[in-house]
């Protein structure tokens, strides 16, 4: 018998976690199936969840607020195994971008910040690994974005 939690093995922020630890995380996940064009995360809304892309592709866009009206600026795309909205684990501010499905049958796992924090408090080893991986992932994305805009 295989565990549904194995889908989390491809997620960078869950690297180095055991299957038992992934099971605990999977239990607090909610799966969503989105059609093409579905807005999963809306810019300037409260950030209280993180997301894991299981299947499909999403695009990230941000409002440029130009003088001639709002215009979206393409930031990038994400594919299977990548996460987004992770800043919600560090800062409960507003979302900095909109994330929209580019494909039909886009499967996404949603994890509540509060649920994940509670799990990490109860299991410090899980918490340490996730926060370490999260810091590394955010640093990588920051470096890539910085390089891209030079």
N, C-alpha and C positions, 0 to 999 in steps of 0.2 A: 504494500500500500504506500503510495506517495503522498506527501503532505502538500496542501495548497500553499503553505508558507514558503515552499521552495521558489516561488516566483520572486520572493524578496532577495534571493541570492544574487541576482543581477544588479541590485541597487547599490550604488557606490557608498551611500551613507550607512549602509548596513553591512559593509565589508567586515570580515573577521568575526561575525556573530555565528554562534552554533545554530543548528536547526531548532533546538529547543527554544533558544532566545528569539529566533525568527517567528516561531509559533506564537509566542507571547505578543509580538508586534502585530502579526497577522490578525489576531483576535480583536484588535482595536481598529482595524481597517474597514472602510466601506468602499465597495467597488461601484464605479459608475461606468456606463457605456455611453459614449457620446457620438453624435453624428457630425459630419463635416460642418464646420462653421460654429459649433457650440462654444460659447464662451465659458471656460472653466474657472478662470480667475479674472476679475475685472479690476483694472487700474483704479487707484484711489478708494478702494473699499478695505474694510478691516481685514487684517491677516491673522487668521486663527487656525489655519490648516496647512499641512504640507501635502504634496501630491507625488505619486509615483506613476510613471507612464509604463504600463504593461504591454500595450500593443498600440500601433499607430504612430502618428506624428503630430506634434503641436507647434504652433508658431508663437513667438513672443513679440509683441508690438507695444510701443509707448506713444502717448500723445505728445506732439511737439509744441502744442499751443502757439502756433505761429500767429502773426498779426492778422493774417487773412482768414483765420479760422482754424479749427482743430484739424490736425493732420497726423496720421499714424506714421511712425518711423519703425521700420522692420529692425528687430534686434537679433533674432536668430530662430533656429528650430531645435527641437528636442526629439529624441527617439527613444525606443524601448529601453527601459532600465534607468533612464535619467529621472531625476526628481526636480521639482520646482516648488517655489513658495517656502523654501527652507528658512528664509530670513524670519519667518513667523516664529521659529524656535528661539530666535535671538532678540527680536524686536517686534512688538505687537503694533507697529505703526501701520500705515496704509500701504497697500500693494503698489509697487513701483511700475508695474506693467500689466498688460492684458495677455492672457494665454488662451489661445483658441485652437480647437481641433482642426487639423488639415485633412483628416481622413474619416471615413465612416467606420463604425465599429471600433472607435478609439477607446481602449480600456484603461481606466485610471483608478488607482487606489487613493482614497482620501484618508488622512490621519489627522485627528483633532490634536491641536497643540496641547491642550489640557490632558487628554488621555495619554499622549506620549510622555509628557512630563511626569505624570503620576507613575507610569511604568518605569521610567528611568530613576525616579526617587526610590521605588521599591526594589530596583535591581541596579545598583550603582555600576556594576561592570558593564551592563548594557548601555547605561547613560554615558559612561566615559567613552566607550567605543563610538557611539553615535556622535557625540559632540566633537570628538577628535576628527572623525571622518567628515563631519559637517564643516568644520573649520578648514580642512584641506580642500574640500569641494568648493566652498565659497572663495577661497584664495585662488584656486585654479580658474574659476569663472571670472573673477575680477581681473586676473592677469590677461586672460583671453580677450575680455572686453577692452581693457586698456590698450592692448596691442592692436586690436581691430580699429580703434578710433584714433590712432596716431597718424 
